Amino acid sequence: MIFFLFIVFLLVAYLIGHRIFVHRKTFTGTAKLYGKTVIVTGGNTGIGKATAAELAMRGARVILACRSKQRGEAAAQEIRMETRNDAVIFMQLDLASQKSIRSFAETFLKAEPRLDLLINNAALAAPGRTEDGIGMILGVNHIGPFLLTNLLLERLKECAPSRVVNVSSCGHDLGTIDFDCINTHKKLALGSSDAELFRAYTHSKLCNVLFTHELAKRLEGTSVTCYSLHPGSVRSELARDINEWHTHIIKAIISKFWATDPVSGAQTTLYCALQENIEHLSGRYFSDCQLVQVKPEARDDGIAKKLWDVSEKLCGMA
């Protein structure tokens, strides 16, 4: 409890300071995407939906990769009407099921000749385990996107120049990687209290940054580039599975001092997806539409390589 209250204090200080002293930037690029195909995971709500809508507005063929058929199809219909782009479609993807991920990739590769942009946006902060016995946060926030990206890499290479964008969080700075816990329990942290779920979430966001770091090394010379980012504190459904009173306090603080609309929250995602002349920054981390240096652990070659190897084993690629 003391740890959680300390986190609340730090969060309040950060959010108030950021609200007072930082003006959020808007992506101003004018790139058009006619003839390009994009996948956005979690594209039926929040930042993912706002991102998908903007890409559709620019002419892209947009695949909303979501778990819920009803919500995914409804979001696709809304975006089609809003953007007057009929090439916005729903394809079912459950990142908590490696069977679903492989099925999605197989279906996509058979049906779609192009893939120019993969945006790994979906995330959660929920207890439990995936269909494959992996901790839910580790499975959905890291192992799922890791597997999906690898299954689609050849198509991205064929359509290069192309990009992979991994939505992380500034919370990665509080995370660490406990390989003993991953190898023994297939989880990022033990326990199911909100404090432990918060810890696991920050660890998963560090995984996103490290995955991007290692992926960039493996993609050198392919004209496929990748980026990770912090999207900003946005009112979303991310913490819908966390319901204890202290989490309601955090939600209230974010809403009061800093929560922004999903369109504003999507700006750095759009920057990483569309900004010209950032290819030399592949593997790097961005926030508020600008490059940010991450802590040493988040750019450690050895840790990134070890995480890749462990991830391969957890999704049966090794």
Salt bridges, closest charged atoms under 4 A:
GLU54 OE2 - ARG58 NE 2.82
GLU73 OE2 - LYS69 NZ 2.96
GLU78 OE1 - LYS49 NZ 2.25
GLU106 OE2 - LYS110 NZ 3.12
GLU112 OE1 - ARG61 NE 2.88
ASP116 OD1 - LYS36 NZ 3.94
ASP116 OD1 - ARG114 NH2 2.53
GLU154 OE2 - LYS157 NZ 3.44
GLU158 OE1 - ARG155 NE 3.17
GLU196 OE2 - ARG199 NH1 2.50
GLU214 OE2 - ARG218 NE 2.80
GLU237 OE1 - ARG71 NH2 2.64
GLU237 OE1 - ARG240 NH1 3.57
GLU244 OE1 - HIS246 NE2 2.91
GLU279 OE2 - ARG163 NH2 3.13
GLU297 OE1 - LYS295 NZ 3.68
ASP301 OD1 - HIS213 NE2 2.68
ASP301 OD1 - LYS217 NZ 3.55
ASP309 OD2 - LYS305 NZ 2.73
